[in-house]
Amino acid sequence: MKGKRGFTLIELMVVVTIVAILAAIAYPSYVQQIRKGRRAQAKTDLVSFTQTLERTFTTDRSFSAFYTTFGTSQPSPANGTAQYLIRIEPQTPTTYKLIAEPQNDQANDKCGTLTVDQTGVRTHTGSGDDNTCSWGTTP
């Protein structure tokens, strides 16, 4: 009788264990990278809204026209599932504050809520440090 070919149950269990350990290590890193990409999109949207607000102010000497055109909140990204809700808080006709609030799974992002005002001051409310979040300073 010829020798049988194949794997033993022990060998298969060792491989499954190794794959499970690798997945347990890799998955959290993958999730963090996804959140980082979504955060980058929100930052881009905040900067875009800031530029539009400034153009509106240059033309009208007031931010009020922006609010009537765009409303007071926009999803980020504009298409697909919103990962952030960008709220525009008019302070006065000459001041504003943009707030990007994380939604869904993005609420677990360590940078938390991102804000920017008409003077360009950027803050984040999460526990992430300024180097990690790359968005201003924590309050």
N, C-alpha and C positions, 0 to 999 in steps of 0.2 A: 504494500500500500504506500502510495506516495504521500509526502508530507502535505498537510493542509495549509492553504494560504489564507491570510486574513489577519484581523486584529482581535486581540482578546478584549474582554469587557474592561479589564483594568486599564489597558492602553487607551481605550475610548474614553473612559472616565477621566483619565489624566488630561487628555486633550480638551475635553469639555471644561474641566476646571481651569485650565490655562486660558482658554478663550473667555470664560466668565470673568476671570481676574483682569484680563486686558480690557474687556468691555467696561468693567466697573471703574477702571482708571480713566479710560478715554471718554466716556459719555459725559461726565461733568465738564470736562474741558470743551467738548463739542458744544454743549449748551451755552457755556460762557461766550464762546466765539459767535454763536448765533445772536445772543443778546447784545454783544458788542457791535455787530453789524446793524442791528435794529436801532441801537443808540446813535450810531453814526448817521443813519437816515434821519432821525429826529433832529440831530444837530444841524444837518443840512437844511431841513425844512425851517428850523428856527432862524437860521442865517438868511434864508430866502425871504421869509416873512419880514425880517428886520430890514432888508434892502427895499422891499416893496413899501413898507411903512415910511422909510426915509424918503423914497421918491415921492410918495403922497404928500409928505410934509413939505418937501421942496416946492411942489406945485401949489398946494393949498394953504400952506402955513398952519396946518392942523392935521391930526391923524384921523379925524372924524369920518372923512370920505372912505377911508380904508374899512372902517367898521361896517358901513352900510353896504359896501361891495362884497366883503368876505365874511361878514358875520363875526361872532365872537369865539368860535371854535372850529377847528379843522382836524380831520384825522391824519395821522402819519403812520405809514405812507398813504398817499391820496387814494391809491387803488389797492384792493385786497383787504386783508384783516388789519384793522388798526392796532398798532402796537403802542402808540402814544396818542393822546388827545391833546392837541395844542390849543390852549385857551389864550385869547387876547384880552387882557384886562386894561381897558382904557382908564387911566388915572385922571387925567385932565385932557383938554384938547391938545396939549403939547407934550404929554408924557404917556408912556405905555409900559406894560410888562407882559412878556410872552412866557407862558408856562407850559412845559411839555410833561404831562402826567403819564406815567407808564400804565399800560392796560394789559389784561390777560396775563400770560406768563412773564411778560416783561416787567411786571410789578415786582418780581424777585431780583431785578437787576440791582447791583450794589451801588449804583450811582443815583438811584431814586429819581426825583423830579428835577428837571433842568429848567432854569429860568434865565432870561436876559431882559434888560430894560433899555430905555432910550439912550442911556449914557454908555451902554455897552458892557455893563457889569454882568458877569455870568456867574451863576451859582448852581450848586446841586445839593440835594438834601440827603442823599444816601450816605452809607458808611464807607464808600470807596474813597481812596485818597485822590488828590488832585492830579497826580501823574497817571493813575489808572483811568480816571474819568475824562481827563483832558478837556475839562470844561470849567474854567474859573476856579473858585474856591468854595469850600463848604462854609455855610453861614456860621 
